[in-house]
Amino acid sequence: MTDLPSEILSAVTRRAFLGRATQGVGALALASLAARGAETGVLGATHHKARAKRVIWLSMAGGPSHLETFDPKPKLAEMHGQPMPESMTKGQQLAQLQGQQLKCFAPQHKFSRFGRQGAEICELFPHIGSVLGDIALVRSMTTDAINHDPAHMFMNTGSQIAGRPSMGSWVTYGLGSEAHDLPGFVVLTSLGKGGQNQPIAARQWSSGFLPSRHQGVQLRSKGDPVLYLGSPAGVTRDLQGADIAAVAELNRRRDGLVADPEIATRIAQYEMAFRMQAGVPGLMDLKDEDARTLELYGCVPGDGTFASNCLLARRLAERGVRFIQLYHKDWDHHGGVKDGVALKAQEIDRACMALITDLKRRGMLDETLIVWAGEFGRTPMSQGGSGRDHHNKAMSVWLAGGGVRGGIVHGETDELGYAAIKDVCTVHDLHATMLRCLGVDHERFTYKFQGLDAKLTGVEPAKPVASILT
């Protein structure tokens, strides 16, 4: 392909094009942009039968304590105030308790049995307890990182080093997206009433070395979801469509000369932004949600809460978004873990149940994988007399929906909740499990980077957690 003649390049400026564009030309460009369908991923077809079409990742930022949520430890309660056994902690990695006297700290809330199998979880979560039949609870989760930012990086990308692609980017790169006028990977954040607003860096949903068109797009949970989404005064949609079509054609011709993948990304992002101008207002317009649904979630639409974001997650899933990640902050309880977890439970318990229930009644749960996880767990030793420190040897996560067996508990920790000891699950195992639900073999899903076949699951051995899969 040859470059455009200089006389054409000088003529096709934004002002000239808009000045000459007729209503018919603008309408044709608009129709062309509107007709663009869903994006196909590089895999083309899945390696296995896909049980899930999409993922909703519920990320509890700050590190929820497994000992006040999903892992009952009566022996820890018996030993409250006594020294932790040195055989467990000697030479072990600690965050802020290094060199301090380590004392057992009892679970701060009672546990009750829920579901047909009678699994014990903290009584602060009765709504989640009511849907345990749909949940696979993993009590033997571990991670490599012990501080927030690298732990988020590891949970999101499989590496503690910045620059690797996030899960959502891997998934959309491989499988594409069924969304027409929304990004394939969307991020929403919410802050609870505790007020510990630790920042969540945008690199957590970066595309890393994958094409940048696969990075996550953050939608604001309150107010305008996307800034500057509206068109300037006097610019019709037809004229704007013609403008974008002309710029895209120039970019395509340039790409034909230099073969730069970022040019293709630029074209795609311009066109996606144009389509989002129509898609996002419809997403945020909740007039079609009945009173029964709003009552189920217990939220005021658009109030920026985790519950409101869960409702938006369902709407995003309906519109074909492939990967939806919800961050809920303020789980970092170095002090006041008793009241802190109680407050968090009020904010997320009903909403998690509502999301599962709503998807199920709409026939969508079987094709939607829901994952609930923090970036690490908390110590069974006390910090400051009322809190718990970061901990990477034990944490609890749960999964529900497409490809997951509900009503089971996988793995266990020791009697004090210090370390996973049975059916231990790593972050790489969790990623392999998620990909398996989506029909992808994690070993065969690679991207050539710096001469190596890079994978979401890294180079260490990893395998899907077979016991929780259908």
C-alpha positions in Angstrom: 0.0 0.0 0.0 1.3 3.5 -0.9 0.9 6.5 1.3 -1.7 9.2 0.5 -0.7 11.8 -2.1 0.4 15.0 -0.5 -2.4 17.0 -2.0 -4.9 14.7 -0.3 -3.1 14.8 3.0 -3.2 18.6 3.0 -6.9 18.6 2.2 -8.1 16.0 4.6 -7.7 18.0 7.8 -10.3 17.9 10.5 -11.6 21.3 9.7 -11.7 20.6 5.9 -13.3 17.3 6.3 -16.0 18.6 8.6 -16.5 21.6 6.4 -17.1 19.4 3.3 -18.9 16.5 5.0 -22.6 16.2 4.0 -25.2 14.7 6.1 -25.1 11.6 3.9 -21.3 11.1 4.3 -21.6 11.5 8.1 -24.5 9.1 8.2 -22.5 6.5 6.2 -19.6 6.8 8.6 -21.9 6.6 11.6 -23.5 3.4 10.2 -20.1 1.9 9.6 -18.9 2.5 13.1 -22.2 1.4 14.6 -22.1 -1.9 12.6 -18.8 -2.9 14.2 -19.4 -6.1 16.1 -17.9 -7.9 19.0 -14.1 -8.3 19.1 -12.6 -11.8 18.5 -9.7 -13.0 20.6 -6.5 -14.5 19.2 -7.5 -18.0 20.3 -10.4 -18.1 17.9 -11.8 -21.2 19.6 -11.3 -22.4 23.2 -9.1 -25.4 24.1 -11.9 -27.1 26.0 -15.6 -26.7 26.4 -16.1 -23.3 28.1 -18.3 -23.5 31.2 -18.2 -19.7 31.7 -18.4 -16.9 29.1 -17.2 -14.1 31.5 -15.7 -13.3 34.8 -16.8 -11.0 37.7 -13.9 -10.6 40.1 -14.8 -9.2 43.5 -11.5 -7.9 44.9 -11.6 -7.1 48.6 -8.7 -4.6 48.8 -6.7 -4.5 52.0 -6.6 -8.2 52.9 -9.7 -9.7 54.6 -9.1 -11.7 57.7 -10.0 -15.4 57.0 -10.3 -15.8 60.7 -13.3 -13.4 60.9 -14.9 -14.5 57.6 -14.7 -18.0 56.3 -12.2 -20.1 58.4 -13.4 -21.1 61.9 -10.6 -21.8 64.4 -11.9 -22.8 67.9 -8.3 -23.8 69.0 -7.2 -20.3 68.3 -10.0 -19.0 70.6 -8.8 -21.4 73.3 -5.3 -20.1 73.1 -6.2 -16.4 73.1 -3.5 -14.3 74.7 -1.0 -17.2 74.8 2.3 -17.1 72.8 2.2 -18.4 69.3 4.0 -21.8 69.0 7.6 -20.9 67.9 7.6 -24.0 65.7 5.1 -22.2 63.5 6.6 -18.8 63.3 10.3 -19.1 63.7 12.2 -17.8 60.6 8.9 -17.0 58.9 8.2 -13.9 56.8 6.2 -11.3 58.7 5.2 -7.8 57.7 4.9 -5.4 60.7 5.2 -8.0 63.5 8.9 -8.8 62.8 10.8 -8.9 66.1 7.7 -8.5 68.3 6.2 -10.8 70.8 3.7 -13.0 69.0 0.4 -13.8 70.8 -2.6 -15.7 69.7 -5.6 -13.6 69.0 -9.0 -15.3 69.0 -11.5 -14.9 66.2 -13.6 -11.9 67.1 -16.9 -13.2 65.9 -18.9 -16.4 66.1 -19.2 -18.9 63.3 -22.5 -20.6 62.3 -23.4 -23.4 60.0 -25.1 -22.6 56.7 -26.3 -24.5 53.6 -27.2 -28.2 53.1 -23.6 -29.3 53.9 -23.5 -27.2 57.1 -20.3 -25.4 56.3 -19.2 -22.9 59.0 -18.7 -19.3 58.1 -18.8 -16.2 60.3 -22.3 -15.3 61.4 -21.7 -11.7 60.0 -22.4 -13.1 56.5 -25.8 -14.7 56.7 -26.7 -13.6 53.1 -23.6 -15.3 51.7 -24.5 -18.3 53.9 -27.9 -18.5 52.2 -26.2 -19.1 48.8 -23.4 -21.4 50.0 -25.0 -24.1 47.9 -23.8 -22.2 44.8 -20.3 -21.4 46.3 -17.0 -23.4 46.3 -15.1 -22.1 49.4 -11.3 -22.5 49.3 -9.8 -22.2 52.7 -6.2 -23.2 51.7 -5.3 -20.3 49.5 -1.8 -18.9 49.7 0.2 -16.1 48.0 3.8 -15.1 47.6 3.5 -11.4 48.5 3.0 -9.8 51.9 2.6 -6.1 51.2 -0.3 -4.5 49.5 0.9 -3.3 46.1 3.0 -6.3 45.2 0.3 -8.6 46.5 -2.3 -6.9 44.3 0.2 -7.2 41.4 0.7 -10.9 42.1 -3.1 -11.6 42.4 -3.9 -9.7 39.3 -0.9 -10.6 37.0 0.8 -13.7 38.5 3.9 -11.6 39.2 5.0 -9.1 41.9 6.8 -7.1 39.2 5.0 -4.3 37.5 4.6 -4.5 33.7 2.9 -7.9 33.4 -0.6 -8.1 31.9 -3.5 -8.4 34.3 -6.0 -11.3 34.2 -8.7 -9.2 32.4 -6.2 -8.3 29.7 -5.1 -11.9 29.2 -8.8 -13.0 29.0 -9.9 -10.3 26.5 -6.7 -10.8 24.5 -7.4 -14.6 24.2 -11.2 -14.6 24.0 -12.2 -11.1 22.8 -15.4 -9.6 24.0 -19.1 -9.8 23.1 -19.7 -6.2 24.1 -20.6 -3.9 21.2 -20.4 -0.5 22.7 -18.5 -1.1 25.9 -14.9 -2.2 26.6 -14.2 -5.9 27.1 -12.5 -5.3 30.5 -14.2 -2.9 32.9 -13.1 -1.9 36.4 -15.2 -0.3 39.2 -14.1 0.8 42.6 -15.9 1.5 45.9 -14.9 2.8 49.3 -16.7 1.7 52.4 -17.4 3.7 55.5 -14.2 2.8 57.3 -12.4 5.4 55.2 -9.0 3.7 54.7 -8.7 4.9 51.1 -5.6 3.1 50.1 -4.9 3.8 46.4 -5.4 1.1 43.8 -3.0 1.9 41.0 -4.1 1.7 37.4 -1.3 -0.7 36.7 -3.4 -3.3 38.4 -5.5 -3.5 35.3 -2.7 -2.8 32.8 -2.3 -4.8 29.6 1.5 -5.0 30.3 3.2 -6.3 27.2 0.0 -7.3 25.5 -1.5 -4.8 23.0 -2.7 -1.8 25.0 -6.3 -2.1 23.6 -6.7 -4.9 26.1 -6.1 -2.8 29.2 -9.0 -2.3 31.7 -11.2 0.7 31.5 -12.2 2.2 34.8 -15.7 3.5 35.0 -16.4 5.9 37.8 -18.9 4.5 40.3 -20.5 7.9 41.1 -21.4 10.8 38.9 -20.4 10.7 35.2 -19.0 7.2 34.7 -16.6 8.5 32.0 -15.4 12.2 31.9 -15.8 14.2 28.7 -18.0 11.5 27.1 -20.4 14.0 25.6 -19.9 15.7 22.2 -19.1 19.4 22.1 -22.0 21.8 21.5 -23.0 21.9 17.8 -21.3 18.6 16.9 -23.8 16.1 15.7 -23.3 12.4 16.0 -23.2 12.1 12.2 -20.4 14.7 11.9 -18.4 13.1 14.7 -18.7 9.7 13.1 -17.4 11.1 9.8 -14.5 12.7 11.6 -13.5 9.5 13.4 -13.9 7.5 10.2 -11.5 9.9 8.3 -8.9 9.8 11.1 -9.2 6.0 11.2 -8.6 5.8 7.5 -5.5 7.9 7.8 -4.3 5.7 10.6 -4.9 2.6 8.6 -2.9 3.8 5.7 -0.1 4.8 8.0 -0.3 1.3 9.6 0.1 -0.2 6.2 3.5 1.4 5.9 4.9 0.9 9.4 2.9 -2.1 10.8 2.8 -0.6 14.3 0.3 -2.5 16.5 -0.3 0.6 18.6 -1.8 2.3 15.5 -4.4 -0.5 15.4 -5.0 0.1 19.1 -5.4 3.8 18.5 -8.0 3.1 15.8 -9.9 0.7 18.0 -9.9 3.1 21.0 -11.2 6.0 19.0 -14.0 3.9 17.6 -14.8 2.3 21.0 -14.9 5.8 22.6 -17.4 6.8 19.9 -19.6 3.8 20.6 -19.3 4.3 24.4 -21.0 7.6 23.9 -24.2 5.7 23.1 -23.5 2.6 25.3 -22.5 4.1 28.6 -25.6 6.3 29.2 -27.8 3.2 28.6 -25.7 1.2 31.0 -26.2 3.8 33.8 -29.9 4.4 33.1 -31.6 2.0 35.6 -35.2 2.9 34.8 -35.7 -0.7 33.5 -34.7 -2.2 36.9 -37.8 -3.1 38.8 -38.3 -2.5 42.5 -37.8 -6.1 43.3 -34.2 -6.1 41.9 -33.3 -2.8 43.6 -34.6 -4.2 46.9 -32.6 -7.4 46.4 -29.3 -5.5 46.2 -30.3 -3.0 48.8 -28.8 0.0 47.1 -29.6 3.4 45.7 -28.5 3.1 42.0 -25.5 5.3 41.3 -24.5 5.9 44.9 -21.0 4.5 44.4 -21.4 1.6 46.9 -20.2 -1.9 46.4 -23.9 -3.0 46.2 -24.5 -0.5 43.4 -21.4 -1.7 41.6 -22.6 -5.3 41.8 -25.8 -4.3 40.1 -23.8 -2.5 37.4 -21.6 -5.7 37.1 -24.7 -7.7 36.2 -25.7 -5.1 33.6 -22.2 -5.1 32.2 -22.4 -8.9 32.0 -25.7 -8.7 30.1 -24.1 -6.4 27.6 -21.3 -8.9 26.8 -18.4 -7.4 28.8 -15.9 -10.3 29.2 -14.1 -9.3 32.4 -15.6 -7.2 35.2 -13.5 -6.3 38.2 -14.9 -4.7 41.4 -12.6 -3.3 44.0 -14.0 -2.7 47.5 -11.5 -0.9 49.7 -10.9 -0.6 53.5 -10.1 -4.3 54.5 -6.7 -3.4 56.0 -7.4 -4.0 59.7 -4.1 -3.6 61.6 -6.3 -2.4 64.5 -10.0 -2.8 65.3 -10.5 -5.9 63.3 -13.7 -6.8 65.2 -15.6 -3.6 64.3 -13.9 -3.3 60.9 -14.9 -6.7 59.6 -18.4 -6.1 61.0 -18.7 -2.9 58.9 -17.3 -4.6 55.8 -19.8 -7.4 56.2 -22.7 -4.9 56.2 -21.4 -3.5 53.0 -20.8 -6.6 50.9 -22.8 -9.5 52.4 -26.2 -8.8 50.9 -24.7 -7.5 47.6 -22.7 -10.7 47.0 -25.8 -12.8 47.6 -27.8 -10.5 45.4 -25.4 -10.8 42.5 -25.5 -14.6 42.6 -29.3 -14.7 43.0 -29.9 -12.1 40.3 -27.6 -13.9 37.8 -29.2 -17.2 38.7 -32.8 -16.1 38.2 -31.8 -14.6 34.8 -30.2 -17.9 33.7 -26.8 -16.2 33.6 -25.0 -17.8 36.6 -24.1 -21.0 34.8 -22.1 -18.9 32.2 -20.6 -16.3 34.7 -17.7 -17.1 36.9 -17.7 -15.1 40.1 -14.5 -14.9 42.2 -14.2 -13.3 45.7 -10.7 -12.7 47.0 -8.4 -10.3 48.7 -4.7 -9.9 48.1 -3.6 -11.9 51.2 -5.0 -13.0 54.6 -4.3 -11.8 58.2 -2.2 -13.3 61.0 -3.6 -15.3 63.8 -1.4 -13.2 66.1 -2.6 -9.9 67.4 -1.2 -6.6 66.3 -1.7 -3.7 68.7 -4.1 -5.8 70.8 -7.0 -5.4 68.4 -5.8 -6.0 64.9 -4.0 -8.5 62.6 -1.0 -8.1 60.4 -0.6 -9.0 56.7 -0.2 -12.7 56.1 0.5 -14.7 53.0 0.5 -18.3 54.2 -3.3 -18.6 54.6 -6.3 -16.9 53.2 -9.9 -17.8 52.1 -11.4 -17.2 48.7 -14.6 -18.4 47.1 -15.9 -19.0 43.6 -19.4 -19.4 42.1 -21.1 -19.9 38.8 -19.8 -21.2 35.5 -17.8 -24.3 35.8 -17.8 -24.4 39.6 -19.2 -27.0 41.9 -21.3 -25.3 44.6 -21.7 -26.4 48.2 -18.2 -27.6 48.8 -15.2 -26.6 50.9 -11.7 -27.2 49.5 -8.6 -27.4 51.7 -7.8 -26.4 55.2 -5.4 -24.5 57.4 -3.7 -25.7 60.6 -5.6 -25.5 63.9 -4.5 -21.9 64.5 -5.1 -20.7 60.9 -1.5 -19.8 60.4 -0.7 -21.9 57.3 -2.6 -23.9 54.6 -1.8 -27.6 55.2 -4.2 -29.6 53.0 -4.9 -29.2 49.3 -2.9 -26.0 49.2 -3.9 -23.6 46.4 -1.6 -21.0 44.9 -2.4 -17.8 43.0 -1.2 -19.6 39.8 -3.6 -22.5 40.6 -6.4 -20.0 40.9 -5.6 -18.4 37.6 -5.4 -21.8 35.9 -8.8 -22.7 37.4 -10.3 -19.5 36.1 -8.9 -20.1 32.6 -10.2 -23.7 32.7 -13.7 -22.5 33.4 -13.4 -20.2 30.4 -12.3 -23.2 28.2 -8.6 -22.2 28.1 -5.6 -24.4 28.8 -3.3 -22.2 30.8 -0.2 -24.1 29.5 -1.1 -23.5 25.9 -2.1 -19.8 26.3 1.1 -17.9 25.8 2.5 -14.6 24.3 6.0 -14.3 23.0 7.8 -11.7 25.2 11.6 -11.1 25.4 12.1 -14.4 23.6 10.0 -16.4 26.1 6.5 -17.9 26.0 5.0 -15.8 28.7 1.9 -17.1 30.6 -0.6 -15.7 33.1 0.3 -18.7 35.3 4.1 -18.1 35.1 6.8 -20.7 35.0 6.2 -22.5 38.3 4.0 -25.6 38.2 0.3 -24.7 38.3 -2.9 -26.7 37.8 -6.6 -26.1 38.0 -8.3 -27.0 41.3 -10.1 -30.1 39.9 -12.2 -30.8 43.0 -14.1 -27.5 42.7 -14.8 -27.9 39.0 -17.9 -29.4 37.3 
